[in-house]
Amino acid sequence: MYRIEIDRTLCSGFGVCAELAPDVIELGKDGLASVRTGSTEDPVVLRAAAACPMAAITVIEERAA
């Protein structure tokens, strides 16, 4: 499971993250990325985070207890 956090103070609204992971990340009316859902099992969020030129996205892998 991956937990996604976005630092909106770093986001510049390029939108690549939302294109790569539209089920998890969206661009708001303000043009900045926000999380649709706080966690997912889809590893595409790793690509979305890596594609962010501002390094605003953090993906934390959570292991089942």
Secondary structure, 3 states (H helix, E strand, C coil): CEEEEECCCCCCCCCHHHHHCCCCEEECCCCCEEECCCEECCCHHHHHHHHCCCCCEEEEECCCC
